[in-house]
Amino acid sequence: MQISPSLLSADFARLADEAARVPDADWLHVDVMDAHFVPNLTVGLPVVESLHAATSIPLDCHLMIADPDRWAPGYAEAGAGSVTFHAEAAHDPVRLARTLRSLGARAGLALKPATPITPYADMLADLDMVLVMTVEPGFGGQRFLDTMLPKIAETRALVQRSGCDVWVQVDGGINEDTIGLCAEAGANVFVAGSAVFGADDPDRMVRVLRDMATAASPLTTDS
């Protein structure tokens, strides 16, 4: 069970300091938005390069951008440990996933709430992670869509049938009330923004959320 605190809920004027507040995080989730694919504008490649130099926590970049086929490889080259692009935006997702892997990054495929996983089942061997969005992408602090729980379970089932080592990530409204539901459904990587950076002790919250996910997950019942 891995926790990836979202810097979208952090203080953008102090990102390196904010990263230092969660030393127990498995990843730092960086939401890249371009005001085209989603109606919001956040950070881009220069910020990712600076963060990579400022922290030892691996960066988990979620690209909510148009034309990821063109831009995503740059994030891998900048040092991101994981680069996730949207199925709805990629022109050739298999080729892009293979390119990201060749550059040393984990390749992730993100799905909006209305996008099914089934059409992408055949490309699981080329992926390291599937991100099931549990809110509409674009803004932090949204309410968790519990209608996504069956989709999380379906994604986990497809992964298990494929025999591939693919992580199932969830992003959107993840907190103490929802993380157990997602873990029970089969997620094993959890993006949490306001739940972590809005807490009095963000690093303690990382540990609390991880423990809750571990306790709820059928993937860890034998450990």
C-alpha positions in Angstrom: 0.0 0.0 0.0 1.5 3.3 -1.1 0.6 6.9 -0.4 1.3 9.6 -2.9 0.5 13.0 -1.3 -0.8 15.5 -3.9 1.1 18.8 -4.0 -2.0 20.3 -5.6 -3.1 20.9 -2.0 0.3 22.1 -0.8 1.7 25.7 -0.7 2.9 26.3 -4.2 5.2 29.1 -2.9 7.1 26.5 -0.7 6.9 23.2 -2.6 10.3 22.0 -1.5 9.4 22.7 2.1 6.1 21.0 1.7 7.8 17.9 0.3 10.0 17.8 3.4 6.8 17.7 5.6 6.0 14.2 4.3 9.3 12.2 4.5 7.3 8.9 4.9 5.5 9.4 1.6 6.1 6.7 -1.0 5.7 9.2 -3.8 5.0 12.9 -4.4 2.0 13.4 -6.7 2.5 16.3 -9.1 -0.7 17.3 -11.0 0.3 18.9 -14.3 -2.7 20.8 -15.9 -2.6 22.8 -19.1 -5.9 24.6 -19.1 -6.8 22.7 -22.3 -7.4 19.1 -21.4 -8.8 20.3 -18.1 -10.0 23.9 -17.2 -7.2 24.6 -14.8 -3.5 25.6 -15.0 -0.9 24.4 -12.5 2.7 23.5 -12.8 4.9 22.3 -15.7 8.2 20.8 -16.6 10.5 23.5 -14.9 8.8 22.9 -11.6 9.2 19.2 -11.9 12.9 19.6 -12.7 13.3 21.8 -9.6 11.4 19.4 -7.4 13.4 16.5 -8.6 16.6 18.3 -7.5 15.1 19.3 -4.1 13.7 16.0 -2.8 14.7 12.3 -2.7 11.0 11.2 -2.7 10.2 10.0 -6.2 7.9 12.1 -8.3 4.5 10.7 -9.5 3.5 13.0 -12.4 -0.1 13.0 -13.5 -0.4 14.7 -16.8 -3.8 16.2 -17.4 -2.7 17.8 -20.7 -3.5 17.7 -24.4 -1.0 15.9 -26.7 0.8 13.8 -24.0 2.5 11.9 -26.9 4.5 15.0 -27.5 5.1 16.3 -23.9 5.1 13.3 -21.6 8.6 12.0 -22.4 10.1 15.3 -21.2 8.8 14.5 -17.7 10.6 11.2 -17.7 13.7 12.9 -18.9 13.3 15.5 -16.1 13.6 12.7 -13.5 10.0 11.7 -12.8 9.8 8.2 -11.4 6.3 7.7 -12.7 4.5 9.5 -15.6 0.8 9.0 -16.0 -1.0 10.2 -19.1 -4.7 10.2 -19.9 -6.3 7.6 -22.2 -8.6 10.3 -23.6 -5.7 12.5 -24.7 -3.1 10.0 -26.1 -3.0 9.3 -29.8 -0.9 6.2 -29.4 -1.0 5.0 -25.8 1.0 1.8 -26.3 3.9 3.6 -28.1 3.9 6.4 -25.4 4.0 3.9 -22.6 6.9 2.1 -24.2 8.7 5.3 -24.7 8.3 6.3 -21.0 9.6 3.0 -19.9 12.6 3.2 -22.2 13.4 6.6 -20.6 13.4 4.9 -17.1 10.0 6.0 -15.8 7.1 3.9 -14.8 4.2 4.3 -17.3 0.7 5.0 -16.1 -2.6 5.2 -17.9 -5.3 7.5 -16.3 -9.0 7.1 -16.9 -11.7 9.8 -16.3 -14.7 8.5 -14.4 -16.7 8.0 -17.6 -13.9 6.1 -19.4 -14.1 2.3 -19.1 -11.0 0.2 -18.5 -12.0 -2.7 -20.7 -10.8 -1.2 -24.1 -7.3 -0.9 -22.6 -7.1 -4.4 -21.1 -4.9 -5.6 -23.9 -2.2 -3.0 -23.2 -1.7 -3.9 -19.5 1.6 -5.6 -20.3 2.9 -2.2 -21.5 1.8 -0.4 -18.3 3.1 -0.2 -14.8 0.0 1.5 -13.3 -3.7 2.3 -14.1 -5.1 5.4 -12.4 -8.8 5.3 -11.8 -10.0 8.9 -11.3 -12.5 9.0 -8.4 -13.4 12.6 -9.3 -13.5 14.6 -12.5 -9.9 15.7 -13.2 -9.0 19.4 -12.9 -9.4 20.6 -9.4 -8.5 19.4 -5.9 -10.8 19.0 -3.0 -13.7 17.4 -4.8 -16.0 14.8 -3.3 -15.2 11.1 -3.8 -17.4 9.4 -6.4 -18.4 6.0 -4.8 -19.8 4.9 -8.2 -16.1 4.3 -9.1 -15.7 1.5 -6.7 -16.9 -1.2 -9.1 -14.5 0.2 -11.8 -11.6 -0.1 -9.3 -12.6 -3.7 -8.7 -12.9 -4.4 -12.4 -9.5 -2.9 -13.0 -7.9 -5.1 -10.3 -9.6 -8.2 -11.7 -8.3 -7.4 -15.2 -4.8 -6.9 -13.8 -4.9 -10.2 -11.9 -6.2 -12.1 -15.0 -3.4 -10.6 -17.1 -0.7 -11.8 -14.8 1.0 -8.4 -15.1 2.5 -6.5 -12.2 0.4 -3.4 -12.6 -0.5 -1.0 -9.8 -4.0 0.3 -9.4 -4.0 4.0 -8.3 -6.9 6.1 -7.2 -7.1 9.9 -7.1 -9.8 12.2 -5.9 -11.5 12.6 -2.5 -9.2 10.1 -0.8 -9.2 10.5 3.0 -9.8 8.5 6.1 -13.4 7.9 5.1 -12.8 6.6 1.6 -9.3 5.0 1.5 -10.5 1.7 3.1 -13.3 1.4 0.5 -10.8 1.8 -2.4 -8.3 -0.6 -0.8 -11.0 -3.2 -0.4 -12.0 -2.8 -4.0 -8.4 -3.5 -5.1 -6.4 -0.2 -5.2 -2.9 -0.2 -3.9 -1.6 3.3 -4.6 -3.6 6.3 -3.1 -3.3 10.0 -4.0 -4.4 12.1 -1.1 -4.1 15.9 -1.2 -6.1 17.9 1.3 -6.3 15.0 3.6 -2.6 15.1 4.0 -1.5 18.7 3.6 -4.6 19.9 5.5 -3.7 17.8 8.5 -1.9 19.2 11.5 0.8 16.6 11.0 1.0 15.6 7.3 3.5 12.9 7.7 1.5 11.2 10.5 -1.5 11.3 8.2 0.5 9.5 5.5 1.2 6.7 8.0 -2.4 6.6 9.2 -3.8 6.4 5.6 -1.3 3.6 4.7 -2.2 1.6 7.8 -5.9 2.0 7.0 -5.4 0.8 3.4 -3.3 -2.1 4.6 -6.0 -3.2 7.1 -8.7 -3.0 4.4 -7.0 -4.5 1.5 -7.5 -8.2 0.4 -4.1 -7.9 -1.2 -2.4 -7.7 2.2 -4.5 -10.1 4.3 -1.9 -12.9 4.1 1.1 -10.7 5.1 
